C-alpha cells in the first residue's frame, strides 16, 4: 500500500529492499504499477539475478552499487601483497590502466580544450 501511495504521489521509482527470490520480485511487480528499481548487491538477502530477468518481469532499473568497489578492494589487496612480497610494481604492469587509457576514458583532451577556451 505504501508503494502504491508513493507512485500516486509521483515517485520516480520504487525500490523494494531485501527481497529474497526472483518470485518475490515478480510478486512485488504485480502489486505495484510504477517504475521499479532492483538492487543487485552481493552478499545480501537477494540472490544473484541477471538484469535480463529483472527486465522480463517488468523492472525498469537494476543497480549494482558495490560490485566494482568490491572488485577494486580485492585488486588493492593483491597489489599491496605483490609490493610487499617483491618490492616492485613490475609484475603488476599488465593489470594496470595506462595513462593514455585513463586519459581516453575521462576524455582528458576535451577538458584541456575547454581550459584553453576559458583562458582565451
Backbone bond lengths (Angstrom), bond angles and torsions (degrees), N, CA, C in turn:
res aa  C-N    CA-C-N  psi(-1)  N-CA   C-N-CA  omega(-1)  CA-C   N-CA-C  phi
1 X - - - 1.454 - - 1.525 110.60 -
2 X 1.332 116.44 -40.52 1.463 120.27 -179.30 1.524 110.27 -61.75
3 X 1.316 116.77 -43.89 1.473 120.12 -179.01 1.519 111.61 -65.43
4 X 1.314 117.17 -39.69 1.468 119.49 176.57 1.526 110.50 -62.76
5 X 1.331 117.38 -37.31 1.468 121.09 176.93 1.524 110.37 -65.65
6 X 1.326 117.43 -38.86 1.467 120.80 177.06 1.527 110.65 -62.44
7 X 1.331 116.04 -44.03 1.467 120.08 178.50 1.528 109.47 -61.57
8 X 1.318 117.07 -45.88 1.473 121.00 179.66 1.531 111.45 -61.33
9 X 1.335 116.37 -30.58 1.469 120.54 -179.96 1.527 112.36 -83.59
10 X 1.345 116.53 -2.77 1.458 119.30 175.74 1.521 115.34 99.96
11 X 1.316 118.74 19.60 1.467 121.25 179.16 1.531 110.65 -55.63
12 X 1.328 115.67 138.65 1.462 120.62 177.90 1.516 111.95 -69.31
13 X 1.315 117.17 -31.47 1.461 121.40 179.97 1.520 109.36 -162.11
14 X 1.304 115.09 156.67 1.460 122.67 174.51 1.528 107.20 -112.92
15 X 1.312 115.26 133.84 1.458 122.72 -172.54 1.536 108.48 -121.60
16 X 1.330 117.79 90.37 1.459 118.63 176.84 1.526 109.95 -73.52
17 X 1.303 116.70 126.70 1.456 121.54 -174.30 1.532 110.95 -105.21
18 X 1.323 115.20 138.46 1.460 121.10 170.28 1.514 115.82 76.20
19 X 1.330 117.68 19.63 1.461 117.80 176.34 1.530 108.72 -68.47
20 X 1.341 116.30 146.65 1.452 119.66 -167.24 1.517 115.21 -111.76
21 X 1.325 117.41 9.49 1.468 119.22 176.63 1.525 109.18 -164.50
22 X 1.312 114.43 161.62 1.463 119.22 175.65 1.527 110.07 -62.35
23 X 1.320 116.57 -35.14 1.466 120.73 178.56 1.528 110.80 -62.59
24 X 1.337 117.51 -38.48 1.468 120.06 177.48 1.525 110.92 -64.91
25 X 1.339 117.03 -40.90 1.466 119.79 177.36 1.524 110.24 -62.70
26 X 1.323 117.19 -40.52 1.461 121.59 178.72 1.526 110.38 -64.90
27 X 1.318 117.34 -44.25 1.462 121.61 178.78 1.527 110.55 -62.07
28 X 1.325 116.68 -42.24 1.468 120.75 178.01 1.520 110.15 -60.63
29 X 1.339 116.47 -45.23 1.473 121.72 179.22 1.515 110.56 -55.48
30 X 1.322 116.80 -40.94 1.470 120.89 -178.08 1.526 111.85 -66.95
31 X 1.343 117.30 -22.28 1.455 120.66 -178.78 1.512 114.81 -95.86
32 X 1.334 117.25 -10.44 1.462 121.11 -176.80 1.522 108.91 -131.71
33 X 1.326 116.72 128.06 1.468 119.50 -175.60 1.521 113.59 -94.46
34 X 1.303 119.09 -7.87 1.465 121.32 -176.98 1.509 112.83 -81.90
35 X 1.338 116.61 178.32 1.463 121.38 178.67 1.533 111.04 -65.95
36 X 1.324 115.86 134.36 1.466 121.19 -175.89 1.515 112.13 -115.77
37 X 1.326 114.22 143.93 1.457 122.55 178.21 1.525 108.47 -121.26
38 X 1.329 115.91 130.42 1.465 121.06 176.60 1.527 109.01 -106.94
39 X 1.311 115.61 139.51 1.455 122.83 -179.98 1.528 108.05 -103.00
40 X 1.330 116.57 109.93 1.458 120.23 -177.06 1.524 109.55 -104.69
41 X 1.345 115.00 69.54 1.457 119.61 177.07 1.527 109.15 -93.26
42 X 1.295 116.36 157.75 1.449 121.02 -177.88 1.528 109.85 -88.95
43 X 1.309 115.96 153.43 1.465 123.53 171.07 1.524 113.82 68.08
44 X 1.324 116.67 21.63 1.452 120.66 176.79 1.526 110.60 -106.72
45 X 1.313 115.57 -159.92 1.467 121.20 -179.51 1.523 112.32 -74.49
46 X 1.334 116.16 -29.26 1.467 120.63 -176.57 1.519 109.89 -82.42
47 X 1.336 117.57 129.26 1.464 118.87 175.76 1.529 110.31 -70.06
48 X 1.313 116.90 164.43 1.468 121.15 177.03 1.531 108.21 -66.96
49 X 1.323 114.59 121.46 1.467 121.86 -180.00 1.519 107.27 -128.34
50 X 1.335 118.66 127.63 1.468 120.32 179.91 1.535 111.95 -63.47
51 X 1.329 115.43 145.73 1.465 121.05 178.63 1.527 111.20 -55.79
52 X 1.323 117.23 -36.42 1.472 120.06 -179.87 1.529 111.45 -61.61
53 X 1.331 117.52 -33.39 1.465 120.09 177.77 1.527 110.48 -68.02
54 X 1.336 116.05 -40.67 1.462 118.89 176.93 1.524 110.10 -61.24
55 X 1.317 116.41 -42.97 1.464 120.39 179.45 1.524 110.87 -60.20
56 X 1.319 116.16 -42.71 1.471 119.41 -176.53 1.527 112.54 -68.57
57 X 1.333 118.40 -22.89 1.462 118.80 177.13 1.533 112.17 -98.89
58 X 1.352 116.79 3.78 1.452 119.47 169.81 1.517 117.09 105.30
59 X 1.321 117.35 16.80 1.472 119.57 175.29 1.527 108.82 -89.06
60 X 1.325 116.42 134.86 1.454 120.85 -176.51 1.524 112.83 -89.26
61 X 1.335 117.46 -23.12 1.469 121.12 -175.43 1.519 110.02 -138.39
62 X 1.332 114.94 141.90 1.456 121.48 171.78 1.523 106.53 -133.00
63 X 1.328 115.71 128.57 1.459 119.33 176.73 1.524 109.49 -110.03
64 X 1.318 114.96 150.87 1.460 123.66 177.51 1.536 105.94 -125.43
65 X 1.349 118.20 72.06 1.458 121.01 -165.91 1.527 115.85 -69.42
66 X 1.300 118.75 -22.31 1.465 120.16 -174.64 1.523 113.69 -119.34
67 X 1.308 119.17 -6.35 1.458 122.09 -172.14 1.522 112.34 -58.27
68 X 1.308 117.49 -56.69 1.471 120.26 -178.11 1.524 110.92 -63.82
69 X 1.326 117.36 -36.84 1.461 121.36 179.64 1.529 110.85 -63.52
70 X 1.325 116.43 -43.05 1.464 119.67 179.41 1.523 111.55 -66.44
71 X 1.324 116.95 -38.26 1.465 120.86 175.58 1.518 109.53 -62.87
72 X 1.339 116.35 -44.03 1.463 120.59 179.96 1.517 111.45 -61.98
73 X 1.333 117.47 -42.56 1.464 120.09 -179.67 1.522 111.92 -62.22
74 X 1.325 116.61 -39.91 1.467 119.16 177.54 1.527 110.15 -66.08
75 X 1.322 116.88 -39.87 1.465 120.59 178.06 1.530 111.01 -63.75
76 X 1.339 117.42 -37.76 1.461 121.06 177.31 1.528 109.98 -62.97
77 X 1.327 116.48 -44.84 1.469 120.05 177.44 1.525 111.02 -58.40
78 X 1.331 116.62 -45.89 1.468 120.76 -179.33 1.526 110.87 -65.19
79 X 1.312 117.14 -37.93 1.464 121.82 178.59 1.520 110.81 -60.88
80 X 1.323 116.41 -52.17 1.460 119.04 -177.24 1.523 111.93 -68.37
81 X 1.324 117.76 -32.59 1.470 119.65 175.19 1.523 110.11 -61.97
82 X 1.327 116.64 -42.14 1.471 121.58 177.45 1.524 111.10 -63.65
83 X 1.324 116.49 -44.41 1.468 120.13 179.96 1.529 111.83 -63.66
84 X 1.330 116.38 -41.96 1.463 119.81 178.41 1.532 110.62 -65.08
85 X 1.326 115.49 -41.51 1.469 120.00 -176.89 1.525 112.51 -71.35
86 X 1.329 117.15 -43.43 1.474 119.95 -171.95 1.520 113.86 -106.79
87 X 1.313 117.11 -21.63 1.458 120.37 -177.75 1.517 114.48 76.78
88 X 1.333 116.91 13.50 1.464 120.66 -179.77 1.530 110.10 -152.36
89 X 1.313 114.65 155.84 1.467 120.63 175.97 1.528 112.82 -92.27
90 X 1.338 117.25 5.21 1.468 121.22 -175.34 1.527 112.35 -55.01
91 X 1.319 118.07 -39.21 1.463 120.86 -179.43 1.509 114.29 -76.50
92 X 1.304 117.14 -2.95 1.465 121.80 -178.58 1.524 113.39 -105.41
93 X 1.326 116.78 -8.75 1.462 120.56 -171.33 1.526 113.29 -56.69
94 X 1.323 118.25 -37.34 1.468 120.15 -178.12 1.529 112.35 -73.25
95 X 1.320 117.34 -9.28 1.462 121.34 179.26 1.524 112.03 -101.15
96 X 1.321 116.71 1.02 1.467 121.19 -176.90 1.525 111.89 -97.66
97 X 1.306 114.02 150.78 1.463 120.40 168.28 1.519 105.67 -81.19
98 X 1.316 116.48 130.62 1.461 119.59 179.62 1.525 110.06 -73.20
99 X 1.326 115.58 166.53 1.464 119.66 176.51 1.530 109.83 -59.91
100 X 1.327 117.25 -43.26 1.469 120.66 179.97 1.530 110.70 -61.66
101 X 1.317 117.08 -41.74 1.469 120.57 178.72 1.530 110.90 -65.16
102 X 1.325 116.35 -41.22 1.463 120.15 177.55 1.530 110.71 -61.92
103 X 1.328 116.14 -48.19 1.459 119.50 -179.50 1.530 111.49 -61.74
104 X 1.319 116.30 -37.10 1.469 119.36 177.18 1.529 109.95 -65.94
105 X 1.316 117.23 -43.15 1.470 121.85 -178.49 1.532 111.64 -60.96
106 X 1.320 116.91 -42.86 1.468 119.70 -177.16 1.525 112.46 -92.58
107 X 1.324 116.55 5.70 1.464 122.62 178.82 1.525 111.04 54.63
108 X 1.317 114.49 48.09 1.458 122.95 -176.25 1.527 112.01 -56.00
109 X 1.315 117.21 -41.19 1.470 120.64 -177.05 1.524 111.40 -60.28
110 X 1.329 117.29 -37.29 1.461 119.22 -179.90 1.530 111.35 -66.72
111 X 1.320 116.91 -33.82 1.471 119.79 176.66 1.522 110.83 -72.15
112 X 1.307 115.67 -35.44 1.462 120.31 176.06 1.538 109.75 -60.85
113 X 1.335 116.45 -43.08 1.469 120.29 177.17 1.529 111.35 -62.59
114 X 1.322 116.86 -42.11 1.464 119.92 177.76 1.521 111.08 -61.35
115 X 1.318 116.07 -42.89 1.471 119.33 176.84 1.518 110.64 -56.30
116 X 1.330 116.48 -44.99 1.462 120.30 179.85 1.524 111.44 -63.12
117 X 1.330 116.48 -42.68 1.472 120.95 178.99 1.525 110.57 -61.99
118 X 1.303 116.80 -42.12 1.464 120.64 -178.12 1.534 110.40 -69.00
119 X 1.315 116.42 -34.74 1.459 119.53 178.76 1.524 112.34 -71.19
120 X 1.322 116.07 -33.31 1.461 120.62 -179.89 1.516 108.70 -74.23
